[in-house]
Amino acid sequence: MIAQSVAEVIKRHVKLTVEGIDRMYLNVYVPGLQYEHGIIRFFRDHRGQPLPSAALMSPMTRAFVAALEGFVAQHGIPLVQFEKGQRKDTVMAEHLRRFRCEEGVVFVGKAQENTPVFRTERRRSPTTGRPYPWIVRRSAMVNCYYIYAVDRDFGPFFLKFCSYFPFNGKLCLNGHEYAKRQLAQEGIAFEALDNGILKCAQPKRLQKICDALSAAKIDALLRKWLKLLPHPFTAVDRQAGYRYDISILQAEFSTTQVLDRPVHGRVFFEQVIRENLDLGRPEEIKLIFNRRAPRNARSRFCTRIVTQDVTPSLNVYYKNSRIKQYHKENRALRTETTINNTYDFGVGKRLHNLPELREIGFAANRRLIEVERLSHDCILSEDTLQAISRPVAAGRQRASGLRFTDQRTHALLHALILFRQLAQGFRAADLRQHLAALSGNDQAQIPQGAVTYQLRRLRLHGLIERNPSSFRYRVTNFGFRVALFFTRTYNRLLRPGLAEALPELRAIAAPLQRAFNALAMQIDAAIKHAHLANLTHLHQVSSVKQG
């Protein structure tokens, strides 16, 4: 039997759930060499050059390129010139199939890219008029070297270096490849999924391995390979503090839920897409990311359904970040939060902020899955529906019922949906603000007494409860389900259904209206036939009596 609800799919048909860091794209840089005055201090104070200029950078560039290409030639490493538009991952996959070592450099790629660099600009003194060199930031087309390698602990990764001063780099790794390597080293049987794990003999140990991928281990990976590869800075430079550091450019946090049968994944995803097209709205984003959603012209809030071949994916955007959900290889449900700018969440970019980003990413995944589960499974019984619609009393306190078609009721329930996943709950002022926005009125037009009554009304019906020793309230699970049932049934079924069914509301007959018209014609025909049959029967009875 095929499961029909999201909760049933998650509860009964998910065989393995793993939370882990997926791809990470890191910036590798020397902190003191990222601005003009730092460059001047490097050459003037550290290296003792009285006039810092680009002429001092060129010998360093030539020495680094010569050392790198000499290293490639000495070890017989393939040197590949990337073509324009060529996918570097595809080239890596081809070379990796022929690579037989447990660890080492697979190949080195070379490409020209537009990169920020520092150049010398001639300026004149405003007092003496004499020219002098000045360091400025510019962009230029320079050679970049991609070192694709395999690490014993991390698996495939690449380290990219700009060949021009200050030799900034990029480090790209994959947390799932790290997990596979650790499982293999510990002798734990597993079956790999493309960029994931399909089966594992020890699921709890797998999750611990994923949780153990820390900033310290990533930093150790970089230090290890900087020692093995030619370094652009001398030992004296590094001892003076000019050492590479790491910041986060992009981090993906994934939740993989492996299913027992592909059909359950398709059912799940069809229901999710249909029910959650509004997840990109600012109020929904606020719940998923637990952050205030700014409303300005540059803010980007949207939901996109992208179909590749026959596999759809749900994409929800917040500023520079994205949550993507898709059916991976017809075997697993993958939910990924990709953070492209850590400042979107008030977190610094340095690698030591990884634990905080991890919490943000995985919490967003969990909230999205929970919203999807609750939004689909909001069925109410007949008794519950009647109890909500009737007045309620508790001691001396009384409140009216929540009538299904009352617009004020729907405004209250919409507010509950917004407040559902606020960790600290909501206040009366928050409800007043949302009621004003949803009803199109000013907050001053809603008396405080009216808000107090609505809070009591919701509380007596069990839709909200007050946090102990505070003036905050939280939405109960029952309240969230009621809010979803009322609002979605009204907005997605009753209101559009009546608009299609009633002939005076639509100039063009919709399919539902045509069906109702056909049904009405059949009913009229049946009534007419019954009426004629009744007249015939009466006529026959009258004739018998007269005879």
C-alpha positions as CSV (number, residue, x, y, z in Angstrom):
1,M,0.0,0.0,0.0
2,I,1.3,3.5,-0.9
3,A,1.5,6.0,1.9
4,Q,-0.6,9.1,1.2
5,S,0.5,11.5,3.9
6,V,3.8,13.2,4.5
7,A,3.9,12.2,8.2
8,E,3.3,8.5,7.2
9,V,6.1,8.6,4.6
10,I,8.5,10.1,7.1
11,K,7.5,7.8,10.0
12,R,7.1,4.5,8.3
13,H,9.2,4.5,5.1
14,V,12.4,6.5,6.0
15,K,15.1,3.9,6.6
16,L,18.0,6.2,7.2
17,T,18.3,9.9,8.2
18,V,21.6,11.6,8.1
19,E,22.5,15.3,8.8
20,G,25.9,16.3,7.5
21,I,27.9,19.0,5.9
22,D,27.8,18.7,2.1
23,R,30.0,20.9,-0.1
24,M,32.1,23.7,1.4
25,Y,33.8,26.4,-0.7
26,L,36.3,28.2,1.4
27,N,38.4,31.3,0.9
28,V,42.2,30.8,1.6
29,Y,43.9,34.1,2.2
30,V,46.6,36.0,4.2
31,P,44.6,38.4,6.4
32,G,47.3,41.2,6.4
33,L,47.5,41.3,2.6
34,Q,44.0,42.0,1.6
35,Y,44.1,45.8,1.6
36,E,46.5,48.5,0.3
37,H,48.2,49.6,3.6
38,G,48.8,45.9,4.5
39,I,50.7,45.4,1.2
40,I,52.8,48.5,1.9
41,R,53.6,47.3,5.4
42,F,54.6,43.8,4.0
43,F,57.2,45.2,1.6
44,R,58.4,48.3,3.6
45,D,58.3,47.1,7.2
46,H,58.7,43.3,6.8
47,R,61.0,43.1,3.7
48,G,62.7,46.5,4.1
49,Q,61.8,47.9,0.7
50,P,61.6,51.7,0.8
51,L,59.2,52.0,-2.2
52,P,56.6,49.3,-2.4
53,S,55.4,48.6,-5.9
54,A,54.2,45.9,-8.3
55,A,57.8,45.5,-9.5
56,L,58.5,43.7,-6.2
57,M,55.5,41.3,-6.7
58,S,56.6,40.0,-10.1
59,P,59.6,38.0,-8.9
60,M,57.5,36.4,-6.3
61,T,54.9,35.4,-9.0
62,R,57.6,33.9,-11.2
63,A,59.2,32.0,-8.4
64,F,55.9,30.5,-7.3
65,V,54.8,29.5,-10.8
66,A,58.2,27.9,-11.5
67,A,58.1,26.0,-8.2
68,L,54.6,24.8,-8.9
69,E,55.2,23.6,-12.5
70,G,58.5,22.1,-11.4
71,F,56.6,20.1,-8.7
72,V,54.2,18.9,-11.4
73,A,57.0,17.8,-13.7
74,Q,59.0,16.2,-10.9
75,H,56.1,13.9,-9.8
76,G,54.7,13.2,-13.3
77,I,51.4,14.9,-12.5
78,P,49.2,15.8,-15.5
79,L,49.0,19.5,-16.3
80,V,45.7,20.4,-17.9
81,Q,44.9,23.7,-19.6
82,F,41.2,24.3,-19.0
83,E,39.2,25.4,-22.0
84,K,36.5,28.1,-21.8
85,G,33.2,26.7,-20.6
86,Q,34.7,23.3,-19.7
87,R,33.3,21.7,-16.6
88,K,36.2,21.1,-14.2
89,D,34.3,18.5,-12.2
90,T,34.0,16.4,-15.4
91,V,37.8,16.6,-16.0
92,M,38.4,15.6,-12.4
93,A,36.0,12.6,-12.7
94,E,37.9,11.3,-15.8
95,H,41.3,11.6,-14.1
96,L,40.0,10.1,-10.8
97,R,38.8,6.9,-12.6
98,R,42.5,6.3,-13.6
99,F,43.9,7.3,-10.2
100,R,45.0,4.3,-8.1
101,C,46.8,5.8,-5.1
102,E,45.2,6.2,-1.7
103,E,46.4,9.8,-1.5
104,G,48.1,12.3,-3.8
105,V,47.6,14.9,-6.5
106,V,45.4,13.7,-9.3
107,F,46.1,16.5,-11.8
108,V,46.8,20.3,-11.9
109,G,44.5,22.5,-14.0
110,K,45.4,25.9,-15.3
111,A,42.9,28.6,-16.3
112,Q,42.9,32.3,-16.9
113,E,40.4,34.1,-14.7
114,N,39.5,37.7,-13.8
115,T,40.9,38.1,-10.3
116,P,41.3,41.1,-7.9
117,V,45.1,41.9,-7.6
118,F,47.2,44.8,-6.5
119,R,49.0,47.1,-9.0
120,T,51.1,50.2,-8.9
121,E,49.6,53.6,-9.8
122,R,51.8,56.6,-10.4
123,R,50.6,59.6,-8.4
124,R,52.0,63.1,-7.9
125,S,52.6,64.9,-4.6
126,P,50.2,67.9,-4.3
127,T,53.0,69.9,-2.6
128,T,56.2,69.1,-4.5
129,G,54.7,67.8,-7.8
130,R,57.1,64.8,-7.8
131,P,55.7,61.4,-8.9
132,Y,55.6,58.4,-6.5
133,P,54.2,54.9,-6.8
134,W,51.0,53.9,-5.0
135,I,49.5,50.5,-4.4
136,V,45.9,50.2,-5.6
137,R,43.4,47.3,-6.0
138,R,42.6,46.3,-9.6
139,S,41.2,43.3,-11.4
140,A,43.2,41.5,-14.1
141,M,43.2,38.3,-16.1
142,V,45.8,36.1,-14.5
143,N,46.6,32.4,-14.4
144,C,45.0,30.3,-11.6
145,Y,46.2,26.8,-10.7
146,Y,43.6,24.2,-9.6
147,I,45.3,21.4,-7.6
148,Y,42.9,18.4,-7.7
149,A,43.9,15.9,-5.1
150,V,42.7,12.9,-2.9
151,D,43.2,13.0,0.8
152,R,43.4,9.9,2.9
153,D,40.7,11.3,5.4
154,F,38.7,13.7,3.2
155,G,38.7,12.0,-0.2
156,P,38.6,14.2,-3.4
157,F,39.0,18.0,-3.0
158,F,40.7,20.8,-4.8
159,L,42.9,23.7,-3.8
160,K,43.0,26.7,-6.1
161,F,45.7,29.4,-6.1
162,C,46.0,32.7,-8.0
163,S,49.5,32.9,-9.4
164,Y,49.7,36.7,-8.7
165,F,50.4,38.4,-5.4
166,P,48.9,38.1,-2.7
167,F,48.3,34.5,-3.9
168,N,44.7,34.1,-2.6
169,G,43.3,30.7,-2.9
170,K,40.1,28.6,-2.6
171,L,39.5,25.2,-0.9
172,C,36.6,23.0,-1.9
173,L,35.7,19.8,0.0
174,N,32.8,17.5,0.5
175,G,31.6,16.3,3.9
176,H,29.9,13.2,2.5
177,E,33.3,12.1,1.0
178,Y,34.8,12.7,4.4
179,A,32.2,10.4,5.9
180,K,32.7,7.6,3.4
181,R,36.5,7.7,4.0
182,Q,36.0,7.5,7.8
183,L,33.5,4.6,7.5
184,A,35.9,2.7,5.2
185,Q,38.8,3.2,7.7
186,E,36.7,1.9,10.6
187,G,35.6,-1.1,8.6
188,I,31.9,-0.2,8.7
189,A,29.9,-1.6,5.8
190,F,28.0,1.0,3.8
191,E,26.5,1.5,0.4
192,A,27.3,4.8,-1.3
193,L,24.8,7.2,-2.8
194,D,26.0,9.8,-5.2
195,N,27.1,12.5,-2.8
196,G,25.7,10.7,0.1
197,I,25.1,7.4,2.0
198,L,22.4,5.0,1.0
199,K,22.9,2.2,3.6
200,C,25.0,1.9,6.6
201,A,25.6,-1.0,9.1
202,Q,26.0,1.5,12.0
203,P,23.7,4.5,11.4
204,K,24.5,6.1,14.8
205,R,28.2,5.9,14.2
206,L,27.7,7.5,10.7
207,Q,25.9,10.5,12.3
208,K,28.7,10.9,14.9
209,I,31.2,10.9,12.1
210,C,29.3,13.6,10.3
211,D,28.9,15.7,13.5
212,A,32.7,15.4,14.1
213,L,33.6,17.2,10.9
214,S,34.9,20.4,12.6
215,A,36.6,23.6,11.7
216,A,39.8,22.3,13.3
217,K,39.9,19.2,11.0
218,I,39.3,21.4,7.9
219,D,42.1,23.7,9.0
220,A,44.4,20.7,9.5
221,L,43.6,19.6,5.9
222,L,44.7,22.9,4.5
223,R,47.9,23.0,6.7
224,K,48.8,19.4,5.6
225,W,48.6,20.2,1.9
226,L,50.3,23.6,2.2
227,K,53.3,21.7,3.6
228,L,53.2,19.1,0.7
229,L,52.8,21.7,-2.1
230,P,55.1,24.6,-3.1
231,H,54.3,27.6,-0.9
232,P,54.2,31.1,-2.4
233,F,55.5,32.7,0.9
234,T,58.9,31.9,2.4
235,A,59.4,30.5,5.9
236,V,60.5,33.9,7.1
237,D,57.3,35.4,5.8
238,R,55.2,32.8,7.7
239,Q,57.2,33.2,10.9
240,A,56.4,37.0,10.7
241,G,52.7,36.2,10.8
242,Y,51.9,36.1,7.1
243,R,50.1,32.8,7.2
244,Y,47.0,31.6,5.4
245,D,43.7,31.7,7.1
246,I,40.2,30.4,6.1
247,S,36.8,32.0,5.7
248,I,33.6,30.5,4.5
249,L,32.3,31.5,1.0
250,Q,29.6,28.8,0.7
251,A,28.5,26.0,3.0
252,E,25.8,23.4,2.3
253,F,24.1,21.6,5.2
254,S,22.1,18.6,4.0
255,T,19.5,16.3,5.6
256,T,19.2,13.0,3.7
257,Q,16.2,10.7,4.3
258,V,16.6,7.4,2.5
259,L,13.3,5.7,1.6
260,D,12.5,2.0,1.3
261,R,10.7,2.4,-2.1
262,P,11.0,5.1,-4.8
263,V,7.2,5.4,-5.1
264,H,7.0,6.8,-1.6
265,G,9.4,9.6,-2.5
266,R,7.3,10.6,-5.5
267,V,4.1,10.7,-3.3
268,F,5.9,12.8,-0.7
269,F,7.3,15.2,-3.2
270,E,4.0,15.6,-5.2
271,Q,2.2,16.5,-1.9
272,V,5.0,18.8,-0.8
273,I,5.1,20.8,-4.0
274,R,1.4,21.2,-4.2
275,E,1.0,22.3,-0.6
276,N,4.0,24.6,-0.1
277,L,4.3,26.9,-3.1
278,D,4.0,29.8,-0.6
279,L,7.1,28.9,1.4
280,G,9.0,31.8,-0.2
281,R,6.9,34.5,1.3
282,P,8.6,36.7,3.9
283,E,6.4,35.5,6.7
284,E,7.1,31.8,5.9
285,I,10.9,32.5,5.5
286,K,10.8,34.1,9.0
287,L,9.5,30.8,10.4
288,I,12.0,28.6,8.6
289,F,15.1,30.6,9.3
290,N,13.9,32.1,12.6
291,R,14.9,35.5,11.5
292,R,13.2,38.8,10.7
293,A,12.6,39.1,7.0
294,P,13.6,42.6,5.7
295,R,11.2,44.2,3.3
296,N,13.1,46.3,0.8
297,A,13.6,46.4,-2.9
298,R,16.7,44.3,-2.8
299,S,15.2,41.5,-0.7
300,R,14.6,38.3,-2.6
301,F,11.8,36.0,-1.5
302,C,10.4,33.4,-3.8
303,T,9.7,29.7,-4.3
304,R,10.8,28.0,-7.5
305,I,9.9,24.6,-8.8
306,V,12.8,23.5,-11.1
307,T,12.4,20.3,-13.1
308,Q,15.5,18.5,-14.4
309,D,14.5,15.7,-16.7
310,V,11.5,14.3,-14.8
311,T,12.8,15.1,-11.3
312,P,11.4,18.3,-9.7
313,S,13.1,20.3,-7.0
314,L,11.6,22.8,-4.5
315,N,13.8,25.9,-4.0
316,V,13.1,28.5,-1.3
317,Y,15.3,31.7,-1.2
318,Y,16.2,34.0,1.6
319,K,18.6,36.9,0.8
320,N,21.7,35.1,-0.6
321,S,20.8,31.7,0.8
322,R,18.6,28.9,-0.5
323,I,16.9,25.8,0.7
324,K,16.7,23.1,-2.0
325,Q,14.6,19.9,-1.7
326,Y,14.6,17.2,-4.2
327,H,14.2,13.4,-4.7
328,K,17.8,12.2,-5.0
329,E,18.3,9.3,-7.5
330,N,14.7,8.1,-6.7
331,R,16.0,6.7,-3.4
332,A,16.3,9.6,-0.9
333,L,14.8,12.9,0.0
334,R,17.5,15.5,0.1
335,T,17.0,18.9,1.9
336,E,19.9,21.3,1.6
337,T,20.4,24.7,3.1
338,T,23.1,26.6,1.2
339,I,24.5,29.7,2.9
340,N,26.3,31.9,0.5
341,N,26.8,34.9,2.8
342,T,27.1,34.2,6.6
343,Y,26.3,37.9,7.3
344,D,22.7,37.1,6.3
345,F,22.4,35.5,9.7
346,G,24.6,37.8,11.7
347,V,27.5,35.4,11.7
348,G,31.1,36.1,10.8
349,K,32.8,34.4,7.8
350,R,35.9,33.0,9.6
351,L,36.0,29.2,9.8
352,H,35.7,29.1,13.6
353,N,32.0,30.2,13.1
354,L,31.2,26.8,11.5
355,P,29.4,25.4,14.6
356,E,27.0,28.3,14.7
357,L,26.4,28.1,10.9
358,R,25.8,24.3,11.3
359,E,23.0,25.0,13.8
360,I,21.4,27.5,11.5
361,G,21.5,25.2,8.5
362,F,20.3,22.0,10.1
363,A,17.6,23.9,12.0
364,A,16.3,25.4,8.8
365,N,16.1,21.9,7.3
366,R,14.2,20.6,10.3
367,R,11.8,23.5,10.3
368,L,11.1,23.1,6.6
369,I,10.3,19.4,6.9
370,E,8.2,20.0,10.0
371,V,6.2,22.7,8.2
372,E,5.6,20.4,5.3
373,R,4.5,17.6,7.6
374,L,2.1,19.7,9.5
375,S,0.8,21.6,6.5
376,H,-0.2,18.3,4.8
377,D,-1.6,16.4,7.8
378,C,-4.1,18.8,9.1
379,I,-7.3,16.7,9.0
380,L,-9.9,17.3,11.7
381,S,-12.7,15.1,13.0
382,E,-16.3,16.1,12.9
383,D,-16.6,16.5,16.7
384,T,-13.5,18.7,16.7
385,L,-14.8,20.9,13.9
386,Q,-18.2,21.3,15.7
387,A,-16.5,22.1,19.1
388,I,-14.3,24.8,17.5
389,S,-17.4,26.4,15.8
390,R,-19.4,26.5,19.0
391,P,-19.0,29.0,22.0
392,V,-16.8,27.8,24.8
393,A,-16.7,28.5,28.5
394,A,-14.2,27.8,31.3
395,G,-15.3,28.9,34.7
396,R,-16.5,32.5,34.4
397,Q,-14.7,33.0,31.2
398,R,-16.6,32.7,27.9
399,A,-15.7,33.1,24.3
400,S,-17.5,32.8,21.0
401,G,-16.9,30.0,18.5
402,L,-14.6,30.3,15.5
403,R,-17.0,30.3,12.6
404,F,-15.5,28.8,9.4
405,T,-16.5,31.6,7.0
406,D,-15.9,34.5,9.4
407,Q,-13.1,36.8,8.0
408,R,-12.0,37.8,11.5
409,T,-11.5,34.1,12.3
410,H,-9.4,33.6,9.2
411,A,-7.3,36.7,10.2
412,L,-6.7,35.1,13.6
413,L,-5.8,31.7,12.1
414,H,-3.4,33.3,9.6
415,A,-1.6,35.0,12.5
416,L,-1.3,31.6,14.3
417,I,0.4,30.1,11.3
418,L,3.0,32.9,11.3
419,F,3.6,32.5,15.1
420,R,3.8,28.7,15.1
421,Q,7.6,28.3,15.1
422,L,8.7,31.3,17.0
423,A,10.8,29.8,19.7
424,Q,10.0,32.5,22.3
425,G,6.3,32.7,21.4
426,F,4.4,35.9,20.6
427,R,2.9,38.8,22.5
428,A,-0.4,40.7,22.4
429,A,1.3,43.5,20.4
430,D,2.4,41.0,17.8
431,L,-1.1,39.7,17.3
432,R,-2.4,43.3,17.1
433,Q,0.2,44.2,14.4
434,H,-0.7,41.1,12.3
435,L,-4.5,41.6,12.7
436,A,-4.1,45.1,11.5
437,A,-2.0,44.1,8.5
438,L,-4.3,41.2,7.6
439,S,-7.5,43.3,7.9
440,G,-6.1,46.4,6.2
441,N,-6.5,48.6,9.2
442,D,-4.2,50.8,11.3
443,Q,-3.1,49.4,14.7
444,A,-4.7,52.3,16.4
445,Q,-8.1,51.2,15.1
446,I,-7.9,47.9,17.0
447,P,-8.6,48.5,20.8
448,Q,-6.4,46.6,23.3
449,G,-9.5,45.1,24.8
450,A,-10.4,43.5,21.4
451,V,-6.9,41.9,21.3
452,T,-7.3,40.6,24.8
453,Y,-10.6,39.1,24.0
454,Q,-9.2,37.4,20.9
455,L,-6.3,35.9,23.0
456,R,-8.8,34.6,25.5
457,R,-10.9,33.2,22.6
458,L,-7.9,31.3,21.2
459,R,-6.8,30.1,24.6
460,L,-10.1,28.7,25.7
461,H,-10.4,26.8,22.4
462,G,-7.0,25.3,23.0
463,L,-5.3,26.9,20.0
464,I,-2.7,28.8,22.1
465,E,-1.3,28.5,25.6
466,R,0.4,31.1,27.8
467,N,4.0,30.6,28.6
468,P,4.5,30.3,32.4
469,S,5.4,33.6,34.2
470,S,5.3,35.7,31.1
471,F,3.0,37.7,28.8
472,R,3.9,35.5,25.8
473,Y,1.9,32.9,24.2
474,R,2.8,29.9,22.0
475,V,0.7,28.2,19.3
476,T,-0.2,24.6,20.3
477,N,0.1,21.7,17.8
478,F,-3.7,21.4,17.8
479,G,-3.9,25.2,17.1
480,F,-1.5,25.0,14.2
481,R,-3.4,22.1,12.7
482,V,-6.8,23.9,13.1
483,A,-5.3,27.0,11.5
484,L,-4.0,25.1,8.5
485,F,-7.3,23.1,8.0
486,F,-9.5,26.2,8.2
487,T,-7.4,28.5,6.0
488,R,-6.4,26.0,3.4
489,T,-9.8,24.4,3.0
490,Y,-11.4,27.9,2.7
491,N,-8.8,29.4,0.4
492,R,-8.0,26.4,-1.8
493,L,-11.3,24.5,-2.0
494,L,-14.5,26.4,-0.9
495,R,-13.8,29.9,-2.2
496,P,-12.4,28.9,-5.7
497,G,-14.9,26.1,-5.9
498,L,-17.9,28.4,-5.4
499,A,-16.4,30.9,-7.8
500,E,-16.3,28.2,-10.5
501,A,-19.6,26.5,-9.6
502,L,-21.9,29.6,-9.4
503,P,-22.9,30.8,-12.9
504,E,-23.3,34.5,-11.9
505,L,-19.7,34.7,-10.6
506,R,-18.0,33.7,-13.9
507,A,-18.6,34.9,-17.4
508,I,-16.9,31.8,-18.9
509,A,-18.0,28.4,-17.8
510,A,-15.3,26.5,-15.9
511,P,-15.1,22.7,-15.8
512,L,-16.6,22.6,-12.3
513,Q,-19.5,24.9,-13.5
514,R,-20.1,22.8,-16.5
515,A,-20.3,19.7,-14.3
516,F,-22.7,21.4,-12.0
517,N,-24.8,22.6,-15.0
518,A,-24.9,19.0,-16.3
519,L,-25.9,17.7,-12.9
520,A,-28.6,20.3,-12.6
521,M,-30.0,19.4,-16.0
522,Q,-30.1,15.7,-15.0
523,I,-31.8,16.6,-11.7
524,D,-34.3,18.8,-13.5
525,A,-35.0,16.0,-16.0
526,A,-35.5,13.5,-13.3
527,I,-37.9,15.8,-11.5
528,K,-39.8,16.5,-14.6
529,H,-40.0,12.8,-15.4
530,A,-41.2,12.0,-11.9
531,H,-43.8,14.8,-12.2
532,L,-45.1,13.5,-15.5
533,A,-45.2,10.0,-14.1
534,N,-47.2,11.2,-11.1
535,L,-49.7,13.1,-13.3
536,T,-50.2,9.9,-15.4
537,H,-50.7,7.9,-12.3
538,L,-53.3,10.4,-10.9
539,H,-55.1,10.4,-14.3
540,Q,-55.3,6.6,-14.3
541,V,-56.7,6.6,-10.7
542,S,-59.3,9.2,-11.6
543,S,-60.4,7.2,-14.7
544,V,-60.9,4.1,-12.6
545,K,-63.0,5.9,-10.0
546,Q,-65.2,7.4,-12.7
547,G,-65.7,4.0,-14.2
